[in-house]
Amino acid sequence: MNERRNADRKPVRILVQHQSSSEGGYEIDYASDLSAGGMFIASRATPPRHATVHVQFAPAKNAPLVSTFARVTHVTPDGFGAAFIGLDTDAACAISAVL
């Protein structure tokens, strides 16, 4: 495990909409892992490191939609890591329910 991570990650396949600027449209990709603090989004449309992105996803079937901002922590050829910013209590509970 990467020592910079604060929480264990669970392998997932969750559809995610993400937007890196208010002028651009949403990209639709899949998250390949999820934790209480963030996710890895498998994408060819990678925003720059330290960028703030808006993400929307349902952590499980019939779960409420999570809509929050995240900071891009790292970028790889396969996608990017995103750490949630200011996750509200309902969203944190929805994510915790699938971990």
C-alpha positions as CSV (number, residue, x, y, z in Angstrom):
1,M,0.0,0.0,0.0
2,N,1.1,3.5,-0.7
3,E,2.1,5.1,2.6
4,R,0.6,8.4,1.7
5,R,-2.9,6.9,1.7
6,N,-4.9,7.4,4.9
7,A,-7.5,4.7,4.1
8,D,-7.5,1.2,2.6
9,R,-8.9,1.1,-0.9
10,K,-11.5,-1.4,-2.2
11,P,-11.4,-2.5,-5.9
12,V,-14.6,-1.4,-7.6
13,R,-16.1,-0.7,-11.0
14,I,-18.2,2.4,-10.5
15,L,-19.4,4.7,-13.2
16,V,-18.1,8.3,-12.5
17,Q,-18.9,11.6,-14.1
18,H,-16.0,14.1,-13.6
19,Q,-15.5,17.7,-14.7
20,S,-12.3,19.6,-14.4
21,S,-13.5,23.0,-15.4
22,S,-16.8,24.9,-15.4
23,E,-16.6,25.5,-19.1
24,G,-16.0,21.9,-20.1
25,G,-18.5,19.0,-20.1
26,Y,-18.4,16.0,-18.0
27,E,-16.3,13.0,-18.8
28,I,-17.7,9.6,-18.1
29,D,-15.3,6.9,-16.9
30,Y,-15.0,4.2,-14.3
31,A,-13.5,4.2,-10.8
32,S,-11.3,1.2,-10.3
33,D,-10.8,1.7,-6.5
34,L,-12.6,3.5,-3.7
35,S,-11.8,4.5,-0.2
36,A,-13.4,6.8,2.4
37,G,-10.9,9.5,1.3
38,G,-10.9,9.2,-2.5
39,M,-10.9,7.1,-5.6
40,F,-8.8,6.2,-8.7
41,I,-10.6,7.1,-11.9
42,A,-9.5,5.1,-15.0
43,S,-9.5,7.8,-17.7
44,R,-7.7,9.0,-20.8
45,A,-9.0,12.5,-20.0
46,T,-6.6,13.3,-17.1
47,P,-6.6,16.7,-15.4
48,P,-3.3,18.0,-14.2
49,R,-2.0,17.1,-10.7
50,H,-3.4,19.4,-8.0
51,A,-6.4,20.3,-10.1
52,T,-9.8,20.4,-8.5
53,V,-12.4,18.2,-10.2
54,H,-16.1,17.8,-9.6
55,V,-17.1,14.1,-9.4
56,Q,-20.6,12.4,-9.3
57,F,-21.2,8.7,-8.7
58,A,-23.4,6.2,-6.9
59,P,-21.2,4.0,-4.7
60,A,-23.6,1.1,-5.0
61,K,-26.8,0.0,-6.8
62,N,-29.7,2.1,-5.4
63,A,-27.3,4.2,-3.3
64,P,-27.7,8.0,-3.2
65,L,-25.7,10.0,-5.7
66,V,-22.4,11.4,-4.3
67,S,-21.6,14.8,-5.7
68,T,-18.4,16.4,-4.4
69,F,-15.2,18.1,-5.3
70,A,-11.8,16.2,-5.3
71,R,-8.2,17.2,-5.6
72,V,-6.1,15.3,-8.2
73,T,-3.3,13.7,-6.2
74,H,-1.5,11.8,-9.0
75,V,-1.8,11.1,-12.7
76,T,-0.7,7.9,-14.5
77,P,-1.1,6.7,-18.0
78,D,-4.1,4.7,-16.7
79,G,-6.0,7.6,-15.0
80,F,-5.8,9.7,-11.9
81,G,-6.1,9.6,-8.1
82,A,-8.6,12.0,-6.6
83,A,-8.9,12.9,-2.9
84,F,-12.4,14.0,-1.8
85,I,-12.7,17.6,-0.5
86,G,-15.4,18.5,2.0
87,L,-17.4,15.3,1.7
88,D,-20.7,15.7,3.5
89,T,-22.0,13.2,6.1
90,D,-24.6,11.6,3.8
91,A,-22.0,11.0,1.1
92,A,-19.4,9.7,3.6
93,C,-22.1,7.2,4.9
94,A,-23.0,6.1,1.4
95,I,-19.3,5.4,0.6
96,S,-18.7,3.7,4.0
97,A,-21.6,1.3,3.4
98,V,-19.8,-0.3,0.4
99,L,-16.3,-0.5,2.0
